[in-house]
Amino acid sequence: MEQTYNWPDLTPPVADQKPYDTGMHGDVRIDEYYWMADFFSEGPDSDKVVGYLNEENTYKDAMMAGTKQFQENLFAEMKGRIKEKDESVPVFKNGYFYYTRSEEGEQYYKYCRKKGSLDAPEEMILDVDLMAKDHAYYSATGFNISPDNKLLAYGVDTVSRRQYTIFIKNLETGETYADSIFPASGGSVWGNDNRTLFYTATNPKTLLSEEIKRHALGQNSSEDVVVYKENDNSNYIGVGKTKSGKYIIIGSSATVSSEYYLLDADQPEGEFTVFQERIKDVLYDIDHQNDKFLVVTNQDALNFKLMETPLDKTGVENWTEVIPTSADVLIEGIEVFEKYLVVTERKNGLLQLRIRNNETNSEYYVDFGEPAYAAYVGSNPEYTSETLRYYYTSLTTPGSTYDYNMISKEKELLKRQEVVGGYDPELYVTERLYATSYDGLNIPISLVYKKGIVLDGNAPLLLYAYGSYGNSMDAGFSTNRLSLLNRGFIFAIAHVRGGQEMGRQWYEDGKLFKKKNTFSDFISCAEYLIEKQYTSPAHLFAEGGSAGGLLMGAIANLRPDLWRGVLADVPFVDVVTTMLDESIPLTTNEFDEWGNPKNKESYDYMKSYSPYDNVEKKDYPNMLVTTGLHDSQVQYFEPAKWVARLRTHKTDKNVLLLQTNMEAGHGGASGRFEYLKEIALQYAFMFTLEGIGQ
């Protein structure tokens, strides 16, 4: 496939340069585009920032003008696979079946319930389609029903900065109360008195979660009581409730340590007590089961272990072992039932569900029967249930919801994601490969392609990875991806270090002073796929978003020769500047992941790989960079500055485009279909480079 599309001969925007020294430790570090951060600070260049982003959008539109119809066709094709009128599998909780409905042509959902039976009349809890109709962006989240089933608390964000206003609705009368709580994280927890609400308050500037507050129904939120204040700005905090309904829990956690506080949910005006004070480099998580608390911890257990402790003696000295740690099995979490315990484990990169019967102490694993897949515990809010709801998918199996009877071990498929227009998994091949990284470690690769592709190095291939925060990228199905596969693309996931696919050490070896392993692993996977003739540098594309966008920036600097094109989605590319600015949202929460550049050793290491700092005068691959003006996770100015610097340094004639969604944030457009336009743009970009015109 040779390139047949002639890109327009247009001059890209040129951003003004205003040199500003952002260095420290005696290092001069000139940032000529530092002024681009002025939008949120409403500085002197605020209007100029918006002007520049609009110029880049105009340039992108002009460069991609010849693909406009193709993009519209791709959007229609992907949207056409989605069942527009659909309904989720009902979840039973406290006497009601809860579910969502979507209607033809509508972007959002209707949240509904039925009392006691699926044959009962439908109650509409929230009609988000109606609520969102006058907003360019709309997110409703944190749905929280009071124990007496009469009140709903929920959060709304209309800006995409992940700062929510919490509202309370009476489900019997339909009235939305005057109570309005802002700024909050969106989620909340009811006390068992049905009138006390606990929530996480956020800082409007840094967006950090700083306080847990208690709100009484009908009270002005300015009078809400602070029940917990976090003094360590590297910790995230939140509030939840045990599945048993007996305890309200406040959690405070950083990347490497955590701490929990308890309150009897029947006494919502009581005092929270510490479960176990934070211990340096020790993570633990808790839940309540009958006469004990269960604790998942990494104390002296790299891959975590399961402990238990009495209700009245929760300190670490009282913890006793239930499941020991293992060298090759990572304990990821637990799901508690009155009579059962479900443990999510990860072995050889794959998830497995281990079920323990509390009464007999017998245990077994759920059998899935595929070589590469993803299986997650689903929504199981009912403490006394003897049925486990889980979700299963693979690169060729659409998302499937199962109920698993923990007594009979029989499973029932409740729903499989419908691909409108038809889908035959037998037409596709999925494989699990292993590439060898520079230090001899085997890096797993999951890939999928359509049968019949000749593996002679000429197939286009999109290699995706994330590689940070211990987030594992499991092999799941995507209807959108069919638009790639059906046009001859191979899709591959590189399970690089920084994720947790191969256990906790996999994560530890991809952060802080070992971050460069993430980049080396990805490059090794690319070289392996080229060596085995799945593709070649003329047809190889790379994609990653957010921290995965950092990976994209790094591999574009390190090995620009390997890629025909790079897709960098909301990329974290100016690592040092961001981590030096503690007023930027979330910076202080990230020190355990990247390091604190106020420490010279961390500064030097971060600067040595930060994509923005390492742009050089050389050829770069074709690149499409996306961002959102209201992004709260990776601020818009990081990708904007990076593109501006690339424009003045790159010595090639390859295409470099910046797309800024002026109405959205980190997650892109809201609604069920709008995000597909961004995917259509990315696909059209790659197809154009491959000479695929339809």
Steps between C-alpha positions, in 0.01 A plus 500: 500500500665822390390847598262638238363800684667834430495708814422869439808722479407727792706697748435391858442753780807650663467573872667802657809428705558665837803334663446426870741312724326212680822336617628440851796336675724733299358370171384746234184362341344739254132457417413725207128411522445532874248779429253243363395414858324838530145385417400373844702760689335767282844648439589761238526241221170325576330613177813424298494140631148446368598665173795268453296186580235612249770557237627146554145363470448695176831365363403145599162538329664632182762223493232234552242666269540231236397239756192682625254269327708196602485615864123540478475151351720355775291674767179361348658155470609488864178656628308249289646210699363638826154389600337838555188380679642282773469404863755389757473178701298588815685497832305413816558705815291542812169400342540669160632407157713786358589541133573757228323552169618674185271626226554529126684820408561601862851561636446418868312258723183467701553354846207284611386249759220252569384394843523133592447355152602570142128492420436797731438851359809697401611794717716756317771610744686742271454589135852616413403557134258766622742644756785533247307652211629857545862406570794439267647272767310312772603236750273354768660260745516373859142368515430421862161379632411546866446181707122561508501521115339847504786740418759518223826696527694555178777721360495719186793652305424724200857623438708177491736602779383210720359744756145400580195654662309249711119516484238307697173378347193364677407187301147490640401857407747567218615820675867600479584662833666837540808325643791571264855396590800636304784434436497124560631180344145394403461192714338488844385261773180499706496437871243242609276781631412591137571870559877524544727508197880466497697625201849596381561875463759610244728801466375719211854579380707185551192270476649300787265313731574668833206449736219257577189692605168411659184655358161496673194500275369853451814662639693764302820336378702788647406356842617146418728350764855390417535148642842432350774724360797361308824678583720311254436642153652192337200292616164448333203469734147368463205369697306178451292239675552131565275273296349378826373856554634505855799733465588824327866501400734789425801401295823695455760359266810592304680275254692323775299531824141517621286557808132442585250638754174340616161622617192298596251590223219495758676786687578746217571788739757296690879522477706311244771276649820393326512137383880491478721809477695535176827312490779608268496299174202286613173490307188341643132484406210383715145365495263364761375141509280376787712496817827623349672740264692372201826675407689481171854629560851501358668510841792258459311373193598647164203340317267565798340256744158469665468548876212516747453676833227522770247785484627653824874447445593640161867591552764322294616298802164316492502408130516127426570342163223355281673477161882529497692700245627328187800562274297454182141596595394859570194554721318795340195523724208329672121492470329419829174308544342374821587136422765537231815686412613566142868583450617662175848372418740553213730222380715499186335826400145358516221568749342214693216487752552286810189416702513398868208356694514643853307213657698211349830682430498334157610701197521479122554715189253610234594339166516736200649282226686755279876571475472880528203675657386740770260412781382744764269477798187691401235677706420290807340738753291239683697369800293185549507390135630155404543609137811672364450747215812525281599654168702315238660609174791423268642649182243296305221458760262795546441612859292235676317518833466173693331388820694223672329285762760453774321188630437305178794659307269553204533818297229678303572743217266791565611729220767524233576833339310502174690609190233646273541379144653172611834377626663159457790436743612209280621754242768633738818362654632591845852418617719540807867568421806588706771747405835506680594838648855632532551332841368157396146529639214368288240769424152363415324621186131434435393542138206449268455509124266376232562154356668505163753774568839408357771551761773621265578832667258702288199499732428824686509450876388722789697433820336635816628529859457694823762389752443709816340498846480121501204518261486179298382515140300182462396352167141613443262529207421822313236547231685812379814295444319295235537801270877449525502122480263483204736728303800278555645644820646288778431632850745420781530585870851514649474404869801710600645556845329773697178302473436207734426221252781276622474584871589787729870493404393576141367830630790572733741455208321761286484806724726756668866427410398197292252688278714452190422126511150590376646661186755223441232232530276672244785540253596133551142395424506708180832350392371148569187556291717631217742208532214248485360684195170599652584847369788733409601858587322619185170368639538512880292743709519566874230629733478595867304747710568710812796327671498278189541824306823555691604161361414623150712811543791298633499241220465774238821654639684172554412310181325730250610262223270219623163667442297599197275692735449577869165575668554687828171542688493769776872433549693573821815631331643783713580290803741729682303826473177334608655319795663824617169689508301389805214734406424285195225243564621164631876578492564421866312170472752388239833530682510129586452416131745737330708651778521854638727714278583722796734211573795542259535129426131479404522823300794371297341160432160644402661757275699224328180340363234775506378526138483880501857536627642254250359633173797524261584621151422177314236317300183402685218266387155620393319600819143577610477653849168554681408699811203666672496864610340409834716194569548465877750214485744609229462873446444607135825701495724191523406358157467852356853598606638166382350539152626859478854388588485203263404738219821703545730197539378225264706473182254282306198571284275263695160615619461639854146582614353627827129451573360688803146429612404848621201368699637190671764369736710190563238246399406679179146575393207389715207305362480155344606598149694830493829333593474292183577812298841517667562133425389554139759778472775273633402212274478727195848633584647148503300380199616802301862420579437142387328600179167356617230730366175329594 
